[in-house]
């Protein structure tokens, strides 16, 4: 718990800053919805491509080293983002720096997953996956809640660009502190001897790719991890823009502070509870067909809450908060199923860390591609019709969950299958 808590918080913070908080920041700075959705989705590409450099992390230094050094580097880059917001061409320059943050964050995730997979047995992985998800989700709520609320309050006195500059500095300070803490907290029982040859690294990458696609039922598994998030990828990018948009545009016309309050108070409690309850649920039942369908239902059905908000257009903040609670609890609960599926159906074998990176990378592709087109869809359909479409888009998730073959994990399994 000393290192799972801080490492998964550090994993979630930059991912959510790029995929969520940056959308509100750019919206407040006058950037269009379609432009925001496209570019803040495209910069998530490193989380999809990370399997390409995953095998090289197996060669140089230790996984622990890559975890804390990328946390510190990411922190410095967030500070640089804050400075770029004061420039004339702030959007293009800040997007470029955020792309480098994505590269650093993706590298961090490969190494952190590698530590988790190699330090914990299959039984321990199931035991702690709920806590892993909980702290990742705490980072999501902290980013989309507390820091967005802070930005909203600062906007009133300091202006939009200065407010978000300060918030980016806060992101940076937190990541740097986490990096220095994890330098000591992470386990060090790794073999520090790595193969130094780049040629061998390329050979390893080739072996990783071939062995990955030779896994039994791999295409069914890939369809599962891509389509499980198909609806979420479309909804999650538009929700804060829907909250912020004027009522004339079909939005709820909330202030930045109100959005931060919704995520930071309502969402925080629901997120953590959902993750912890799911961890206990999956630890008792294991990853069975029934349990996976339950997790899929919790993950996807709650998006109906936003369809209701878009149709009813309520003004009561507590009613809007109830919708956020429903969706965030379901997200925290259902996401655990996806993580454990990849650990027990994708990762096992000779290259645990690299194969898990492949799985999580393709999972993010299933998130990124729908997100890129979500802005165009919402502009074309309008918010009400868009969220109705999102509910239709949950159907593929239920189909792949029902049909995907499940692999039974060996509790004594370590590195080799």
C-alpha positions in Angstrom: 0.0 0.0 0.0 3.0 2.4 0.5 3.7 2.3 -3.2 0.5 1.2 -4.9 -1.3 4.2 -3.5 1.2 6.8 -4.6 2.2 5.1 -7.9 -1.4 4.8 -9.2 -2.2 8.3 -8.1 0.8 9.4 -10.1 -0.4 7.2 -13.0 -3.9 8.8 -13.0 -3.0 12.4 -12.5 -1.3 13.2 -15.9 -3.7 11.0 -17.8 -6.8 12.8 -16.4 -5.1 16.2 -16.7 -4.7 15.6 -20.5 -7.9 13.8 -21.2 -10.2 15.8 -18.9 -9.0 19.0 -17.1 -7.3 20.3 -20.3 -10.7 20.3 -22.0 -12.2 22.7 -19.5 -9.1 24.8 -19.6 -9.2 25.2 -23.4 -13.0 25.7 -23.3 -12.5 28.6 -21.0 -9.8 30.0 -23.2 -12.1 30.2 -26.2 -11.2 27.0 -28.1 -14.0 25.2 -30.0 -15.5 21.9 -28.9 -14.5 20.0 -32.0 -10.9 21.3 -31.8 -10.7 20.5 -28.1 -12.1 16.9 -28.5 -9.8 16.1 -31.5 -6.5 17.4 -30.1 -6.9 16.4 -26.5 -7.7 12.9 -27.7 -4.9 12.7 -30.3 -2.2 13.6 -27.7 -3.3 10.4 -25.8 -1.7 8.4 -28.6 1.4 7.5 -26.6 -0.7 5.4 -24.2 -1.7 3.3 -27.3 1.8 3.1 -28.8 3.7 2.4 -25.5 4.1 -1.4 -26.3 6.7 -0.3 -29.0 9.2 0.8 -26.4 8.0 -1.4 -23.5 10.6 -4.2 -24.2 13.5 -1.7 -24.1 12.5 -0.8 -20.5 13.2 -4.5 -19.7 16.8 -3.9 -20.8 18.0 -0.7 -19.2 18.0 0.2 -15.5 15.1 -1.0 -13.3 11.3 -0.6 -13.5 11.5 1.4 -10.2 14.0 3.8 -11.8 11.6 4.5 -14.8 8.7 5.0 -12.4 10.2 7.8 -10.2 12.2 9.5 -13.0 9.2 9.9 -15.2 7.2 11.3 -12.3 9.8 14.0 -11.8 10.1 14.7 -15.5 6.3 15.0 -15.9 6.2 17.4 -13.0 8.8 19.7 -14.7 6.8 19.5 -18.0 3.6 20.6 -16.3 5.4 23.7 -15.1 6.4 24.4 -18.7 2.7 24.0 -19.8 1.8 26.7 -17.3 4.3 29.1 -18.8 3.1 28.4 -22.4 -0.5 29.6 -21.5 0.9 33.1 -21.3 2.0 33.0 -25.0 0.2 34.2 -28.1 0.1 30.7 -29.7 -0.7 29.0 -26.4 -2.8 26.3 -27.9 -0.3 24.8 -30.3 2.7 25.2 -28.0 0.9 23.8 -24.9 -0.5 20.8 -26.9 3.1 20.0 -28.0 4.3 20.0 -24.4 1.3 17.9 -23.3 2.2 15.4 -26.0 5.7 15.0 -24.3 3.9 14.6 -21.0 1.8 11.8 -22.6 5.1 10.1 -23.7 6.5 10.3 -20.2 3.2 9.2 -18.6 2.9 6.2 -20.9 6.5 5.2 -20.1 5.7 5.5 -16.4 2.6 3.3 -16.7 4.6 0.5 -18.4 7.2 0.5 -15.6 4.6 0.7 -12.8 2.5 -2.1 -14.3 5.7 -4.2 -14.5 6.4 -3.6 -10.8 2.9 -4.6 -10.0 2.8 -7.7 -12.1 6.2 -9.0 -11.0 5.9 -8.2 -7.3 2.4 -9.6 -6.8 1.0 -13.1 -7.3 -2.2 -13.6 -9.3 -4.1 -13.8 -6.0 -2.5 -10.6 -4.7 -3.2 -8.9 -8.0 -6.9 -9.6 -7.5 -6.7 -8.5 -3.9 -5.1 -5.1 -4.6 -6.7 -4.3 -7.9 -9.5 -2.5 -6.2 -7.1 -0.3 -4.3 -5.1 0.2 -7.5 -8.3 1.5 -9.2 -9.3 3.5 -6.1 -6.1 5.6 -6.1 -6.1 6.0 -9.8 -9.7 7.3 -9.5 -8.8 9.5 -6.6 -6.3 11.2 -9.0 -9.1 11.5 -11.5 -11.4 13.2 -9.0 -8.6 15.3 -7.6 -7.7 16.5 -11.0 -11.2 17.0 -12.3 -12.5 18.2 -8.9 -10.2 20.0 -6.6 -7.9 21.4 -9.2 -10.7 22.4 -11.6 -12.5 24.1 -8.6 -9.2 25.9 -7.7 -9.0 27.1 -11.3 -12.6 28.3 -11.2 -12.0 30.3 -8.1 -8.7 31.8 -9.4 -10.3 32.8 -12.7 -12.5 35.2 -10.8 -9.6 37.3 -9.5 -6.6 36.4 -11.7 -8.1 35.7 -15.1 -8.3 32.5 -17.1 -4.7 32.1 -18.3 -3.1 33.0 -15.0 -5.5 30.8 -13.1 -4.7 27.7 -15.2 -1.0 28.6 -15.1 -1.1 28.3 -11.3 -3.0 25.0 -11.6 -0.4 23.6 -14.0 2.3 24.5 -11.5 0.3 22.6 -8.8 0.2 19.6 -11.1 3.9 19.8 -11.5 4.7 20.2 -7.8 2.6 17.2 -6.9 4.3 15.0 -9.5 7.8 16.0 -8.5 7.0 15.3 -4.8 5.6 11.9 -5.7 8.7 11.1 -7.7 11.0 11.8 -4.8 8.8 9.8 -2.4 8.6 6.8 -4.7 12.3 6.8 -5.1 12.3 5.3 -1.6 8.9 3.7 -1.3 9.0 1.4 -4.4 10.3 -2.1 -3.9 13.9 -2.7 -5.1 14.1 -6.4 -5.4 14.6 -6.3 -9.1 17.4 -7.8 -11.1 19.4 -4.7 -12.2 21.3 -6.5 -14.9 19.8 -5.8 -18.2 20.9 -6.6 -21.7 22.6 -3.5 -23.1 22.4 -4.4 -26.9 19.9 -2.4 -29.0 19.9 -5.2 -31.5 18.8 -7.6 -28.8 16.2 -5.1 -27.9 14.7 -5.1 -31.4 14.9 -8.9 -31.3 13.0 -8.8 -28.0 10.4 -6.5 -29.4 9.9 -8.8 -32.4 9.5 -11.8 -30.0 7.1 -9.8 -27.8 4.9 -8.9 -30.8 4.9 -12.5 -32.2 4.2 -14.2 -28.9 1.5 -11.6 -28.1 -0.5 -12.5 -31.2 0.1 -16.2 -30.7 -1.8 -16.1 -27.4 -5.0 -18.2 -27.3 -8.2 -16.2 -28.1 -6.1 -13.0 -28.5 -8.4 -11.5 -31.1 -11.5 -12.0 -28.9 -9.6 -10.5 -26.0 -8.5 -7.5 -28.1 -12.1 -6.9 -29.2 -13.1 -6.9 -25.5 -10.6 -4.4 -24.3 -11.3 -2.0 -27.3 -15.1 -2.1 -27.2 -15.5 -2.2 -23.4 -14.8 1.6 -23.5 -16.4 2.4 -26.8 -19.3 4.4 -25.2 -17.1 5.9 -22.5 -14.6 7.2 -25.0 -17.3 9.3 -26.7 -19.1 10.5 -23.5 -16.2 11.4 -21.2 -14.8 14.0 -23.5 -18.1 15.8 -24.0 -19.5 15.7 -20.5 -17.4 18.7 -19.1 -18.1 20.7 -22.3 -21.8 19.9 -21.9 -21.7 21.1 -18.3 -19.9 24.3 -19.3 -22.0 25.1 -22.5 -24.7 27.7 -22.3 -28.4 26.7 -22.0 -29.0 28.2 -25.5 -26.5 25.6 -26.8 -28.2 22.8 -24.9 -25.7 22.8 -22.0 -26.2 23.2 -18.3 -24.2 26.5 -18.1 -22.3 25.5 -14.9 -19.3 27.6 -13.7 -15.8 26.1 -13.6 -16.0 26.0 -9.8 -19.4 24.2 -9.9 -17.9 21.5 -12.3 -15.0 21.1 -9.9 -17.3 20.8 -7.0 -19.4 18.1 -8.7 -16.3 16.0 -9.5 -14.4 16.8 -6.3 -17.3 16.1 -3.8 -20.0 14.1 -5.5 -17.6 12.2 -7.8 -14.9 11.6 -5.2 -17.0 9.6 -2.8 -18.7 7.6 -5.6 -15.4 6.9 -7.4 -13.6 5.5 -4.4 -16.6 3.5 -3.1 -17.1 2.0 -6.5 -13.5 0.9 -6.8 -13.3 -0.6 -3.3 -16.7 -2.4 -3.6 -15.6 -3.8 -7.0 -12.3 -5.0 -5.5 -14.1 -6.9 -2.8 -16.7 -8.2 -5.3 -14.0 -9.5 -7.7 -11.8 -10.9 -4.9 -14.7 -13.1 -3.7 -16.2 -14.1 -7.0 -13.1 -14.1 -9.3 -13.2 -13.2 -13.0 -16.2 -15.2 -14.2 -18.6 -14.7 -17.0 -21.3 -13.5 -14.5 -19.0 -11.1 -12.6 -17.6 -9.6 -15.8 -21.1 -9.0 -17.1 -22.0 -7.3 -13.8 -18.9 -5.1 -14.1 -19.7 -4.2 -17.7 -23.3 -3.2 -16.7 -22.0 -1.0 -13.9 -19.5 0.6 -16.3 -21.9 1.4 -19.2 -25.5 1.7 -18.1 -24.9 4.8 -15.8 -24.3 6.9 -18.9 -28.1 7.1 -19.1 -27.8 9.7 -16.3 -26.3 12.2 -18.8 -29.0 11.5 -21.4 -31.5 12.4 -18.7 -29.6 15.6 -17.9 -29.5 16.6 -21.6 -33.2 16.0 -21.9 -34.5 17.5 -18.6 -31.9 20.3 -18.4 -32.2 20.6 -14.6 -30.9 23.6 -12.7 -30.7 21.9 -9.3 -27.0 21.2 -8.6 -27.8 18.3 -6.2 -29.8 16.6 -9.0 -26.9 17.1 -11.4 -24.6 15.8 -8.7 -26.7 12.7 -8.3 -26.2 11.9 -12.0 -22.4 12.3 -11.5 -22.6 10.0 -8.5 -24.4 7.3 -10.5 -21.9 7.5 -13.3 -18.7 7.8 -11.2 -19.7 4.9 -8.9 -20.4 2.7 -12.0 -17.1 3.8 -13.6 -15.1 3.0 -10.5 -16.8 -0.4 -10.2 -16.7 -1.4 -13.8 -13.2 -0.3 -14.6 -11.8 -3.0 -12.2 -13.1 -5.7 -14.5 -11.1 -4.3 -17.5 -7.9 -4.1 -15.5 -8.2 -7.6 -14.0 -9.1 -9.1 -17.4 -5.9 -7.7 -18.9 -3.8 -9.0 -16.0 -5.2 -12.5 -16.2 -6.0 -12.9 -19.9 -3.5 -10.7 -21.7 -0.4 -10.4 -19.5 0.5 -13.9 -18.4 3.5 -15.4 -20.1 7.2 -14.7 -20.7 6.7 -10.9 -21.2 4.2 -9.9 -18.6 5.1 -6.2 -18.5 5.3 -5.8 -22.3 2.1 -7.8 -23.0 0.2 -5.9 -20.4 1.4 -2.7 -22.1 0.1 -4.0 -25.4 -3.2 -4.7 -23.8 -3.5 -1.3 -22.0 -2.3 0.5 -25.1 -5.0 -1.0 -27.3 -7.5 -0.3 -24.5 -6.6 3.3 -24.7 -7.0 3.1 -28.5 -10.6 2.1 -27.8 -10.9 5.2 -25.7 -8.9 7.6 -28.0 -10.6 7.0 -31.4 -14.2 7.6 -30.2 -13.0 10.6 -28.3 -11.4 12.2 -31.4 -14.7 12.2 -33.2 -17.0 12.9 -30.2 -16.7 16.7 -30.7 -17.8 16.5 -34.3 -20.7 14.1 -33.3 -21.9 16.4 -30.5 -21.7 19.5 -32.7 -23.7 17.7 -35.4 -26.3 15.9 -33.2 -26.6 18.4 -30.3 -26.0 17.3 -26.7 -29.4 15.6 -26.2 -29.2 13.4 -29.2 -25.5 12.8 -28.6 -26.0 11.2 -25.2 -28.9 9.1 -26.5 -26.4 7.8 -29.1 -23.9 7.1 -26.3 -26.4 4.7 -24.8 -26.8 2.9 -28.2 -23.0 2.8 -28.3 -22.8 0.6 -25.1 -24.3 -2.4 -27.0 -20.9 -3.6 -28.4 -19.5 -3.7 -24.8 -22.2 -6.1 -23.7 -21.7 -8.3 -26.8 -17.9 -8.7 -26.4 -18.3 -9.3 -22.6 -20.8 -12.1 -23.2 -18.7 -13.9 -25.9 -15.1 -13.3 -24.8 -13.3 -16.5 -23.7 -11.9 -16.3 -20.1 -8.6 -17.8 -19.0 -8.3 -19.3 -15.5 -5.3 -17.9 -13.7 -2.7 -20.1 -12.0 -2.1 -18.8 -8.5 1.5 -20.0 -8.6 2.2 -18.5 -12.0 5.1 -16.1 -12.1 7.0 -15.4 -15.3 6.7 -18.3 -17.6 3.3 -19.8 -18.7 
